[in-house]
Amino acid sequence: MNRDRTARRRIHTGLFLVALMLGSGCLGATDEIIEQPEPSVVTAEVQIEGSPTTANDLIVANAVISEGTGPYIVNWRLDGVLVQTSSSMAYDAGFLSVGTHTIEAEITDSMGVTGVSAVIFTLLEPNRAPTISLELPIEGTAGVPVAWSVDASDPDGDDLVVEVDFSDGIAQRDLSGQHVWGEPGIYTVRVSATDTSGFLANAQETIRIEYADAPSLTVSTNPSPQGRIHLNLAGELTITTSTEDPLGPVSVSIDWGDGSMVEPAFTEESHQYAEEGVFVVRVIATGSTGITTERVFHVEVVSVADDLEAAQLQEELEEEAEEQLDTEVEEELDNDGDGTVDDVTEAQQDPDYDWQSDFDPDGDGYYDDDQEVDDWVATDEESVRDEVGDEEETDAIPNDPLMIETSVVNEDEGPSDAELGPTPADNEADAEIVNPVFNDAWGDVSDDSLQEQTYSRSISQVTATWWNDTFWEDWDNDGVPETLCHTAVGIFWFDSDGIPGPERIILVRTKHCSHDRDGDGQNDLFFTRFRGLDFVDQNSDGIPERHDVLTRVVWTWDNGTYEDVNIDLFVHARTDADQDGNLERRVVLNRHQRMVDQGIGTVLTAYFSHSRFILRVDSNDDGTPERWMAIDHTSWVWDPTEDGNADRHRDYLRAVVRKDTNQDGSVDVIRALHQNTVQFDNDSNGVIELQWTWRAGVLKVDTDHDGDLDYTAWMHGWHQHWDWGMVEYHIHRFALTRISDHDTDGIPEWKQRIIHMSNATDWDFDHHLEQRESYTASLTWSDADEDGYEEHIFRRVRETTYLDQHAHGWSHQTESTHSLEIWRDLNHNLRAQRVVVTGLSSWDNNSDGSPDTYDHLSRTWQAADHDHDGFLERRVFHRHHMAARDDNADGNATFALNSNIWHARNLSLSPSGSIDLLQEAYLSHIVFEWNINSQGHAYHTNNTWIAFHVDHVTNTIQGIIVTVITIDSDQDGTPESVTITTGNTGNPP
């Protein structure tokens, strides 16, 4: 700090102030002179952050002020050059070059006093890390020195400290040498180099140390040595050896595992076992240093293929599965033993819909809801015409276009050949339920474990052992073998991990026998059995991750006239890939079939089948199968004449299916079915004299996948059919209940009940029914807020009568439908109501399946309560009538009618309780057509529109009538004349 310069500045400043005061006349203006403060001194020191030493260090300077009056202005200079002027006490110089630098800070405070401070520092070149590499072979021998060397250098020329770690507890500081590892293994040698500044470099290499002085031994066997060797008691095991040891001679010994040994052994040795069993064969090669090499083989010796350990394993697996199947099917289908599938108990106990209490509560035989329709009196069209005015008169139309029923059907009409033909028979249960269930189930069976190891891979790594044999058996126990049999056995035993226990066993056994019982030189008794085992135990722990077992046995008798075939099929497959106790797949099937054929054709004389089936697929292994199924099905058919008309048929099915469709760990779908069918055709004419079918089913669904089964459907019904020659009866009954309860609180938000019944009779021998009567009643209601009051109710009953069945349908049918629909608001008040009554009569006069003459009448009454006071202010009636007549069924209709009438009324309820009519509107549209050809062109058409509106409050009337008469004399679709007449009154709309 230059204090002299500061003192001179103070003197100059004082003289300047005195001159200023004298010139302005301020001296003497007052008796007191105020002394001004003297300027202060600025004292500061420049400091560098972090003690930088090299050009790689960041330079930041800070001015630390000890004296002065702020604020300050600082002029920063780097090596004499102004680089920054600001109020900041810091200056970031960044990275500077190697050499000596000066940073100066000139600081001026608020009093105008300036101070200067500087710092001088020197930067050197930065230090660099050393480099290092290691030379080491990739393998060596235990006890044999291994040469190594290290190449290390430092770019700055610093002294280095090199250290080598051999990973066996020994380390040294040197650049090269030899090292001996005493034990075999894999070692990682690490080297490091450190300079004087502490900078470090590392390198490493790996070496594999092998056993020393171990002779090589190569062994081959006949049969193959891969996995387990399977040997017939009458066969020999041959072992061929080859050895090599550069350190000296090698001796070989063979332990056959049955107490006998060969020492020393020749290059090839053979041995025959005296008894059955599993023997461990050891081949040992001993080198000159005493170190040995050993090879071990397992030999299974049997006299009969069924004595193989793999065969015994298959027997155990089949026996286990059969015991499980016997109990599990019944436990899953009918655990309480009452003879009915447990899951369909709800359907059985569900009472039928009591439709009479809804449609006819007073029991008078008249549907009470129809009263609203029948009591409606529409405006008289004649009075409307009188109000509107005259118009041109039209031809009179009969009031009853259908006249009487006897005029509809031609008297000479009779059944056709097609109508008299037999009805084809089918097996509904087997064709529509059982077969699709089985096909779908087997189609979904997957096995993830097979992805890791396939048959082809196994066979490529192990040579199969095959046995073929031909022999005679004594089937009639007379002491003389008379039946010729052939057997073939193939076994693959894969065991390559050295752990006792195979990773894979594949066993295939076939046996075929034939016998000539009557001595005519032709075999008439045949027996075939196929048995297969596929066993996978990847970790050799004795617990298979997967096994598949299959046995198929076929007995065939053929006496030249009859052929009797009996087939037994048994399958047991299971997969637990991760061995957590939860199976990803399980299939158990036991099926017995018998087929008898006279040889007349392909149609069987008798057929019997009984199948029990369990399927469980849990591919994501979450404990809840994506598909679980249990089925018990029996079918029996007898057709002694083999004409295709089964004289006896019985079918019995029980099934339960569960699904987890979205794999979230909860069951989303449950299906259960119980069905029993019996049919008799005693005279084998294709006509079932007696049929009885009963079925019950349940469906439960978790529609929103929240873990609760919120939708349930129950179904039960039966069908009976009697045909005792001339008189034939059909009786059918079906009931269905469906419930939706999304919150599963026991109070359904939606429910539907349906019941259907029908009766039919055939009084002659034409195989067609003379009449059938049926009715179907349904009730649907919804209560979304679950307050006990239904916001929406729909009821309907449909009654039908059919007469004179033919090949394409019915000659005459009548139908009537009655329905009621009610809507309520959230306050339980009636909001709207609708009643519909529909009737249809039709005749098929030429038996082609299409009605030629028909009459259809539909009436709808609907009303609304807009102010929710319980009185229906708005009421509307609609009548739709359609009719056509073509008695001779030539396609040319005598006439056709299409009529629509709409009639609406606005009402009010007076204080006295009487109903006042406020407004009403009437609209009618009627189309009459006469003489209509087959192209649909009518000779004469009458279109009439009538509209009428009355306001009883203002006492005003408006009406209009329009009639259009069209004549198309040549019936080509282009009318020759069109006549329009109108009439109106008031102000027409």
VONULO-933692 format. One record per residue (C-alpha): residue in one letter; x, y, z. Coordinates in steps of 0.02 Angstrom, whole numbers, plus 32768, in hexadecimal, padded with zeros to 4 digits. Layout:
AXYZ;...
//
This chain:
M800080008000;N804680AB7FCC;R8020811A8063;D808081B68022;R801381BB7F88;T7F7A81B57FF5;A7FB882448065;R7FD882B37FCE;R7F2982937F90;R7EE282C78038;I7F4583708037;H7F0B83967F86;T7E5983717FB5;G7E6583E7804D;L7EAB847A7FEA;F7E2384637F68;L7D9C846E7FEC;V7DE7850D803C;A7DED85657F94;L7D3A85327F71;M7CFE857A8017;L7D5A86208002;G7D1586387F54;S7C6386167F8A;G7C69868D8021;C7C468604809A;L7CD68635810E;G7C9A86B0818F;A7BE58687816D;T7BD9862B820E;D7C2D862C82B6;E7C46856E82B6;I7CAC85088239;I7C75844F8226;E7D0983D98213;Q7CF8835C8183;P7D2D82A481A1;E7DD182718153;P7DD081E880D0;S7DF281368111;V7E7B80BF80D9;V7E5580288063;T7EB77F8D8097;A7EA07EE4803F;E7EF57E3E8016;V7EE47DD17F79;Q7ED77D147F9C;I7ED37C7F7F20;E7E587BF17F47;G7E967B407F5F;S7F537B587F50;P7F607B317E94;T80057AE97E58;T7FEA7AAA7DA5;A7F9A7AE37D04;N7F0C7A677D27;D7ED47ACB7DC1;L7E497B4C7DBA;I7E807BFE7DEC;V7E057C657E54;A7E437D067EAD;N7DE97D5B7F3F;A7E087E0C7F85;V7DFE7E0A8043;I7DE57EBF8084;S7E1B7EEB8134;E7E067FAB812A;G7D96801980BF;T7CE6805B80AB;G7C737FF98038;P7C337FE77FB9;Y7CCE7FC77F4C;I7D017FCA7E97;V7D8A7F4C7E6A;N7DFA7F517DCF;W7E437EA07DB6;R7EE47E8F7D51;L7F337DEA7D17;D7FEA7DF97CEE;G7FD47EB97CE0;V7F3B7EAF7C6D;L7E917EF17CAA;V7E1B7E5C7CA0;Q7D877E8A7D0F;T7D397F287D5F;S7CA87F077DD5;S7C6F7F0D7E89;S7C9A7E527E9B;M7D237E247F18;A7D487D857EB1;Y7D977D667E08;D7D8F7CBE7DAD;A7E297CB27D3F;G7E037C007D06;F7E957B917CD0;L7F3C7BE97CB1;S7FD67BB17C55;V80767B707CA4;G80DF7C007CED;T80DE7C917D6B;H80427D007D71;T800E7D9F7DCF;I7F5C7DCC7DFF;E7F437E817E3C;A7EA87ECF7E8A;E7E937F907E8C;I7E077FB77F08;T7DAC805F7F17;D7D3380777FA7;S7C9E80ED7FB8;M7D0C81787FFD;G7D7481787F60;V7E0981297FB5;T7E6780A87F4E;G7ED280177F86;V7F347F977F21;S7F647EE37F4A;A7FB27E587EE0;V7FE37DA17EE9;I806B7D457E86;F80667C867E67;T80B87C047DF7;L80617B717D9C;L80BE7AD37D69;E809A7A457CEC;P801679C47D33;N804C79147D68;R801A787B7CFA;A7FED77CD7D33;P805F77397D0D;T803376A87C96;I804275ED7CB9;S802475457C61;L8037748D7C94;E807573FB7C2D;L802E73537C6E;P7FFE72AF7C17;I7F46727C7C1D;E7F6571D17C6B;G7FE671727CD2;T7FFE70D77D3A;A7FF970C87DF7;G80AB70C27E3E;V80FC70FA7D9A;P814C71A97D96;V80F472277D26;A815872BD7CDE;W810F736A7CE8;S8149741E7CC4;V810D74CF7CDE;D812B75667C6D;A8114760B7CCF;S814576BF7CA1;D812177747CD7;P811078027C57;D815978807CD4;G81ED78137CFD;D81B677FA7DB1;D81F477657E15;L817676D77E1D;V814A76537E9E;V810C75B37E48;E80AE752C7EAB;V806F747F7E6F;D7FE2741B7EC7;F7FD673627E90;S7F2B73427EE6;D7F6E72AF7F4A;G7FA673187FE1;I804F73487F98;A807F73F77F59;Q812774427F26;R817674E27EE1;D81D174BB7E40;L81C274CE7D83;S81D674167D51;G81EE73677D94;Q819E72BA7DA6;H811372837E19;V80D671D67E50;W801F71B57E7A;G800C711B7EE7;E7F5170F97ECA;P7EEB70F17E2B;G7E6D71797E0D;I7E5272207DB6;Y7EBE72B07DF7;T7EB9736A7DD0;V7F6673BE7DD7;R7F5C747A7DFD;V7FED74F87DE7;S7FF775B27E17;A807276437DFA;T807576E07E6A;D80DA77817E44;T812177FE7EC1;S808278687EB5;G801577D57EE5;F7FD077B87E36;L7F9F76FF7E1B;A7F9476897D86;N7F4A75D67D8D;A7F45753B7D1E;Q7F0F74857D33;E7F0E73DD7CD7;T7EBD73347CFD;I7F14728B7CFA;R7EC771DE7D0A;I7F3171617D6C;E7F0E70AB7D41;Y7F31700C7DA3;A7FDE6FC97D93;D80106F177D65;A7F5C6EDC7D40;P7F536E5D7CB5;S7ED06E6E7C2C;L7E4D6DE57C21;T7DD36DC57B92;V7D4B6D407BA9;S7CCA6CFD7B30;T7C476C787B54;N7BD56C077AF5;P7B456C2F7B16;S7B5F6CEC7B1C;P7BAA6D397BB9;Q7B406DD87BB3;G7AC86DE07C45;R7A926D377C87;I7ABF6C997C29;H7A2C6C1F7C18;L7A606B697C04;N7A026AC77BEB;L7A346A407C67;A7A6C69D47BD6;G7ADA6A5C7B8B;E7B8D6A977BAC;L7BD86B417BD5;T7C796B6A7B77;I7CEE6BF57BAF;T7D7B6C3B7B42;T7DFD6CB07B90;S7E876D227B52;T7F066D7F7BC4;E7F956DFB7BB4;D800D6E497C32;P80AF6EA17BFE;L80FA6E817CAA;G80F76DC47CA2;P80926D237C8D;V7FD86D157CBB;S7F7D6C7F7D07;V7EC06C647CF2;S7E496C067D65;I7D8E6BE27D4D;D7D136BC67DDC;W7C756B777D90;G7C0B6BA47E29;D7BD46AF17E4F;G7C6D6AC47EB9;S7CDF6A967E29;M7D726AFE7DEC;V7DF76AFA7D62;E7EA36B3F7D93;P7F046B627D2C;A7E896B687C9C;F7EAC6B517BE5;T7E7B6BD27B64;E7DD56B747B4A;E7D796B127BD1;S7CCB6ABF7BD3;H7C5B6A8A7C62;Q7BB46A2E7C77;Y7B4A6A497D13;A7B0169B47D6E;E7A6C6A0F7DBB;E79F96AA37DA0;G7A196B4C7DF0;V7A676BF77DDE;F7B266BEF7DE4;V7BA76C7B7DEF;V7C3B6C5B7D7B;R7CDE6CB87D9F;V7D716CC37D25;I7E0E6D087D7C;A7EB16D3E7D27;T7F486D557D9D;G7FE06DBA7D64;S80956DA57D96;T80846E2D7E1A;G7FF06DD67E6B;I7F6E6E547E2E;T7ED56DFC7DE8;T7E4F6E1F7D66;E7DA56DCB7D7B;R7D0A6DAF7D0E;V7C666D717D5B;F7BD26D1D7D02;H7B296CDB7D3E;V7AEF6C377CF4;E7A3D6BF77D0B;V7A2D6B3C7CE9;V797F6AED7CD3;S79396A517C84;V788E6A9E7C5C;A78766B507C1B;D77E86B707C97;D78666B5C7D24;L78C66BF77CEF;E78CE6C7F7D74;A787D6CF87CF8;A77EF6C7C7CDC;Q77D46C6D7D98;L77D26D2A7DA2;Q774A6D307D1D;E76E46CB17D7E;E76F16D1C7E1B;L76BF6DBB7DBE;E762A6D677D6B;E75F06D187E0E;E75FE6DC07E66;A759A6E177DDD;E75136D917DD9;E74F86DA17E95;Q74F06E5D7E85;L74786E557DF2;D74016DDE7E4A;T73EB6E587EDB;E740F6F017E8E;V738B6EFC7E05;E73036ED57E83;E73486F547F00;E73476FDD7E7D;L72A06FAE7E2C;D72386F627EB9;N72906F737F60;D71F06F5A7FC6;G71C76EB87F68;D71126EE57F41;G71236EB47E8A;T711E6F667E47;V71AD6FDB7E1A;D71C4704B7EB2;D71D670EA7E4B;V712A70D27DF9;T70D070BD7EA0;E709F71757E99;A704F71597DEE;Q6FF070C07E2C;Q6FAE71187EC5;D6F8171B77E67;P6EC171BE7E60;D6E6E71D87DB7;Y6E3272857D8C;D6D7E72977DCC;W6D4372F67D35;Q6C8972E77D5E;S6C9F73547DF8;D6CE473E07D89;F6C7073D27CF2;D6BD0738E7D41;P6BD473AE7DFE;D6B1773977E12;G6B1C72EE7DB8;D6A8B73127D43;G6AEC72DA7CA9;Y6AF5738B7C64;Y6B9573EF7C5F;D6B7574847CD1;D6BF174F87C79;D6B8C74EB7BD6;Q6AFD754E7C26;E6B5175F47BFA;V6B5775C27B43;D6AAB75737B37;D6A5576057B8F;W6A9C76867B18;V6A1876D07AA5;A6A6577217A0F;T6A1277B179B6;D698F7774793A;E69CC77907888;E691B77AF784B;S6907784078C3;V69B17882788A;R6976787C77D6;D68D678D77807;E693C795F785B;V69B8797077CC;G693C796B773D;D690D790176A8;E698778B37631;E697C783975A2;E6932779175D7;T69A276F675D3;D697B763E75B8;A694075DF7650;I69C0756C76A2;P698C74CE7703;N699A74E477BF;D69E6743677D4;P6A687420774A;L6A92736F777E;M69DE73337784;I69DE728477CE;E6A6C720A77E8;T6A23717E777C;S6A3071EB76E1;V6AEA720276F6;V6B2C715176D8;N6B0870F47637;E6AA370557653;D6B0F6FE875E3;E6BB270197637;G6C166F857680;P6CC46F5C76C5;S6D576F56764D;D6DDE6ED07642;A6E566F42769F;E6DD66F54772B;L6DC96E97773C;G6E886E7D7742;P6EDF6E4777E5;T6F276EC97859;P6FE66EB87863;A70276E87790E;D70B66EE07965;N710B6EDE7A0D;E70F76F8E7A50;A715A6F767AF0;D71EF6F237A9B;A71F46F927A01;E71D2703A7A53;I721D70297B02;V72946F987B1E;N72FC6F9D7A7F;P7316705B7A7F;V734470547B37;F73C66FCA7B1C;N740D70197A7E;D741A70C47AD0;A7469707B7B6B;W74F1701B7B0F;G751070AE7A9D;D753D711B7B33;V75B970A07B81;S766870E97B78;D770E70B47BC2;D778F713C7BDD;S781070C17C1D;L781E70737B70;Q786471177B2F;E790870F87B8A;Q792270437B58;T78CD6FEC7AC8;Y78C66F387A92;S79406F567A04;R79C06FA37A7A;S79B26F117AF2;I79C36E8F7A6A;S7A5A6EE77A21;Q7AB46EDA7AC8;V7A896E287AF8;T7A826D8A7A94;A79DE6D2D7AA9;T79D66C7C7AE8;W79586C167A82;W79196B677AA7;N78B16B007A30;D786D6A567A5B;T77F469D57A16;F77AB694E7A87;W771268E07AA8;E769768F07B38;D761768757B80;W757268D77B85;D74FD68427BA1;N756667FC7C31;D7570674E7BE4;G762C67467BFA;V764E675F7B40;P767F680D7B03;E761068367A6E;T761568F67A60;L76A1694C79FF;C76DB69F37A48;H77576A787A14;T77A36AFB7A86;A780E6B937A64;V785D6BFC7AEE;G78BC6C9E7AD8;I79076D007B68;F796A6DA27B70;W79BF6DC87C16;F7A136E727C17;D7A866E967CAB;S7B1C6F077C87;D7B316F767D21;G7B876EF27D8C;I7AFF6EFF7E11;P7AA56E5C7E39;G79FC6E5F7DE3;P79D36E797D2B;E79A36F217CE0;R79336ECC7C5F;I78E66E217C45;I78856DF17BA8;L783C6D427BA9;V77D56CF57B1D;R778D6C447B29;T771D6BED7AAB;K76D36B3F7AAE;H766C6AEE7A26;C76206A3F7A2E;S75AF69E079B8;H7558693879C9;D74F268C1795C;R7470688079D6;D74076818795E;G749B67CE78FE;D746368077851;G750C68507829;Q74D169047844;N74FB696478E3;D745C699F7938;L749B69E379DE;F75136A7679E8;F75636AD37A78;T75C86B747A69;R760F6BDC7AF5;F76746C7D7AEA;R76C36CCA7B83;G77296D6B7B83;L77866DCC7C0A;D77DA6E767BFA;F782E6EA97C9D;V788F6F4D7CB6;D78F56F747D52;Q796C70007D1F;N79C070177DC8;S79CC6F5B7DEF;D797A6F707E9A;G79076EDB7E81;I786C6F4A7E6F;P78386F5C7DB9;E781070077D74;R77A66FAF7CF1;H77686F027CC9;D76F26EC07C44;V76AD6E0F7C51;L763F6DBC7BCE;T75F96D0C7BBF;R75886CCF7B33;V75476C1C7B30;V74DF6BD27AA2;W74886B277AA4;T74386AEE7A01;W73CD6A5379E3;D739B6A267931;N73376988790D;G731669B17857;T726C69FD787C;Y72876A70790F;E731C6AD9793B;D73276B0E79F1;V73A76B967A1A;N73CD6BCD7ACC;I743F6C637AEA;D74826CA27B90;L74DE6D487B91;F75346D927C29;V75966E367C2D;H75EC6E8A7CBF;A76536F287C9E;R76916FA97D18;T770C703B7D17;D7758709D7DA8;A77EA70F47D52;D781F715E7DE8;Q77FA70D37E68;D779771487ED9;G770E70C77EF5;N769471217E82;L767B70C57DDE;E767F71297D3E;R762A70987CE3;R75CD6FFB7D13;V756B6F857CA3;V751B6EE27CD9;L74AE6E7F7C60;N74656DD17C71;R73F86D977BE0;H73AA6CED7BBC;Q735D6CC87B11;R730A6C307AC6;M72D56C247A10;V72786B8F79C3;D72626B837906;Q720C6AF978A3;G72746B21780C;I71DD6B5C77A8;G72216C0D7799;T72726C9977F8;V71DF6CAC786F;L71FF6C5A7918;T718D6BDA7965;A71B66C147A14;Y721F6C9F7A5C;F724E6CC67B10;S72BE6D507B54;H72E46D8A7C04;S735C6E1A7C1C;R739B6E717CB8;F74066F097C9B;I74626F8B7D04;L74BF70207CBC;R751D70A87D19;V7584712E7CBF;D75DA71B67D26;S765B71FB7CAD;N768572957D15;D7699722A7DB2;D7634729F7E23;G75D272137E76;T753072367E17;P752171D17D75;E74F6722F7CD7;R748D71947CAE;W7452710A7D20;M73DD70817CE6;A73906FDF7D27;I73236F717CB7;D72CB6ECB7CCE;H72756E8E7C2F;T72226DE97C01;S71D46DBE7B59;W71836D1A7B23;V71386CF57A77;W70EA6C527A37;D70BC6C397980;P70AF6B7C7960;T70746B9178AB;E70FE6C0E7883;D70866C78781E;G70BD6D1A7871;N70216D2378DE;A705B6D057990;D6FDF6C9779EE;R70256CCB7A97;H70896D637AC7;R70BB6DA37B72;D71276E3B7B94;Y715C6E797C3E;L71C96F137C57;R720B6F707CEF;A728470007CD6;V72CD70947D34;V733E71197CE5;R739471AA7D3D;K73F972347CE8;D746A72C67D17;T745873257C74;N74C873BA7C9D;Q754773597D07;D753073C97D9F;G752C73397E1C;S746F732E7E32;V73ED72C27DDC;D738973267D5C;V7318729F7D11;I72C772027D59;R7261718E7CEC;A720B70F07D2A;L719A70787CCB;H713E6FD87CF8;Q70DF6F7F7C6C;N708D6ED57C55;T703E6E957BB3;V6FE66DF17B8B;Q6FA26DC07ADE;F6F466D257A9E;D6F206CF579EA;N6EE46C447A03;D6EB06C21794F;S6F4A6C777905;N6EE46CE0788D;G6F396D8478B5;V6EAB6DBD7925;I6ED36DD079DE;E6E486D7D7A41;L6E866DC17AE6;Q6F026E4A7B0F;W6F246E9B7BB5;T6FA56F247BD2;W6FC76F837C71;R704A700B7C87;A707E708F7D05;G710571117CF4;V715471A57D4C;L71BD72347D08;K721772B17D79;V727F73417D35;D72EA73CB7D80;T72BF744D7CFD;D732874DB7D45;H73BC746D7D7E;D73B574AC7E31;G73C073FE7E7D;D730473E97E99;L7293737D7E2C;D720E74027E0F;Y71AA73AE7D84;T714E73097D9D;A70E072A37D28;W707E72067D5C;M703071937CDC;H6FCC70F37CF1;G6F5370977C82;W6F1B6FF37C3C;H6ED76FAD7B99;Q6E6A6F137B80;H6E316EC07AE1;W6DBA6E2B7ACE;D6D8E6DD77A2A;W6D256D397A3E;G6CF86D237988;M6C6A6D957958;V6C6D6E0E79EA;E6D096E747A0C;Y6D276EF17A98;H6DB06F707AB9;I6DC16FCD7B5D;H6E4770507B7A;R6E6870BC7C12;F6EF471397C2D;A6F1571B97CB5;L6F9E723E7CBE;T6FCE72BB7D44;R705273407D29;I708F73B77DB1;S710D74457DB0;D714F74817E58;H71E974EC7E37;D720D75187EED;T71E874647F26;D7182749F7FBB;G70FB741E7F9D;I708274A07F55;P708074917E96;E707D752C7E2A;W703574CA7D98;K6FD474287D8B;Q6F7D73C37D05;R6F0A732B7D13;I6ED372C37C7D;I6E6872287C71;H6E3C71CC7BD1;M6DC5713A7BBB;S6D8770E17B1F;N6D1A704B7AF4;A6D0B6FF97A4B;T6CA56F697A03;D6CAE6EFC7967;W6C0F6E987945;D6C416E3E78A5;F6CD66DE37858;D6D266E7077F3;H6DB06E997871;H6D6F6F4B787A;L6D106F9B7908;E6C5B6FCD78F5;Q6C667052797A;R6CDC70A579F4;E6CB2711F7A7D;S6D2E71837AE1;Y6D3F721A7B4F;T6DD5727D7B89;A6DCB72F57C1B;S6E56736B7C4F;L6E7273F07CD3;T6F02746D7CD2;W6F1B74F47D54;S6FA675677D8B;D6FC675C07E2F;A7069761F7E14;D7067767A7EBC;E703575DB7F1C;D6FAE76347F7F;G6F2F75A87F68;Y6ECA76057EE4;E6EE775D37E2F;E6F0476657DBA;H6EDD75FA7D22;I6E6D755F7D0F;F6E4874FD7C72;R6DCF74697C6C;R6D9E74057BD3;V6D4173647BAE;R6D3A73167B01;E6CBE728C7AD3;T6CC7722D7A2F;T6C6371A679D8;Y6CA3714A793E;L6C3C70D378D4;D6C677052784E;Q6D2370477846;H6D797029779E;A6E2B701C7760;H6E4670D9775F;G6DE2710F77F7;W6D2A711A7823;S6C8D713077BC;H6C3971A1783C;Q6C78720178D2;T6C31727C794D;E6C9672E679C4;S6C6773607A4C;T6CDD73CC7AB3;H6CB074337B4C;S6D2F74A57B9F;L6D36752D7C23;E6DC675A67C3E;I6DD076217CD0;W6E4D76AC7CF5;R6E5E77047D9D;D6EC777997DD1;L6F45779D7E60;N6EB977CC7ED9;H6E5C772B7EAF;N6DD3778C7E52;L6D8777457DB4;R6DD4779F7D20;A6D99773C7C88;Q6D3C769C7C5B;R6D2376387BBC;V6CB275A47B93;V6CC175447AEE;V6C4A74BD7AAF;T6C7674667A0C;G6C1B73DD79AD;L6C49737F790F;S6BF272FB78A7;S6C4272B77809;W6C2B722A778B;D6CAD71D6771E;N6C3A71957694;N6CC071427628;S6D36710276B3;D6DCC71637673;G6DF771AF771D;S6DB3725F76F6;P6D06729B772C;D6C8E72BF769B;T6BFD73027703;Y6C14735C77A6;D6BC373D5781F;H6C2B7439789B;L6BE674B1791D;S6C5175127999;R6C0D758B7A1A;T6C7B75F97A88;W6C4376677B1A;Q6CC276D67B6F;A6CB277627BED;A6D1E77DE7C4C;D6D0F783C7CF1;H6D6F78DE7CD8;D6D4B79307D81;H6D67788F7DE7;D6CBF789C7E3F;G6C8B77EA7E1A;F6C11781B7D8F;L6C3E77F47CD9;E6C2578987C7D;R6C60785E7BD1;R6C1677BF7B84;V6C36777E7AD4;F6BE876ED7A76;H6C30769D79D8;R6BD976187970;H6C3575C078E2;H6BD775457875;M6C2274E377E2;A6BCA745F777A;A6BDE740676D3;R6B82737A767A;D6BC572FC75FB;D6B5D725E7617;N6B9E71FE757F;A6C54723175A4;D6C77726274F0;G6CD073027523;N6C3F737274EF;A6BE973BA7589;T6B3073E17584;F6B4A747875F3;A6BC074C07677;L6BA375387706;N6C1B75A57769;S6BCA761577EA;N6C1376867872;I6BB076EE78EF;W6BFD77627970;H6B8F77B379F3;A6BD678237A7E;R6B7D78767B10;N6BB278F77B90;L6B4F78E57C31;S6B3E79377CDA;L6AF878FF7D81;S6A7679737DCD;P6A6A79927E8A;S69CF79257E8C;G6A2F78927E44;S69E478937D95;I6A52788B7CFA;D6A4879227C86;L6A7B79177BCF;L6AE579AD7B9D;Q6B2879867AEF;E6B2878F37A7A;A6B7B78CF79D3;Y6B4C78487955;L6BAF780978BF;S6B7E777A784D;H6BD7773477B4;I6B8676A37757;V6BC3764F76B9;F6B5175D4765B;E6B91757375C4;W6B2875027555;N6B63748174D7;I6C1F748074FA;N6C8E741E7483;S6D2A73BB74B1;Q6D997453748F;G6D3974B67513;H6CDB7528749B;A6C23754574C8;Y6B967564744E;H6B3D75DC74C6;T6B8A763A755A;N6B3276AA75D9;N6B9E7717764B;T6B3F777C76CC;W6B8677F5774E;I6B18783D77D7;A6B5A78BC7857;F6AF0790D78DE;H6B17797A7975;V6A9E79B879FB;D6AC67A357A86;H6A397A247B06;V6A7E7AB67B6C;T6A717B357ADE;N69E67AD37A88;T6A407AD079DF;I6A467A46795D;Q6ABC7A2878CB;G6AB37998784F;I6AE9795D77A3;I6AC778C37738;V6B23788F769A;T6AFB77FB762A;V6B6577C07598;I6B1D7740751F;T6B9C76EE74AB;I6B6F767E7417;D6BF5761173C4;S6B8D75AA734C;D6C1F754D72FB;Q6C79753973A4;D6D22756C735F;G6D4B75E473EE;T6D197681738B;P6C6976BD73B9;E6BF376F3732E;S6B8F776773A1;V6BA177BB744A;T6B0E7812749E;I6B25787E753B;T6A9378BF75A2;T6A9D79277640;G6A30797376C6;N6A5A79E4775A;T6A137A4F77E3;G6A587AD77855;N6B0E7B03783D;P6B667A6777F9;P6C107A427847;
//
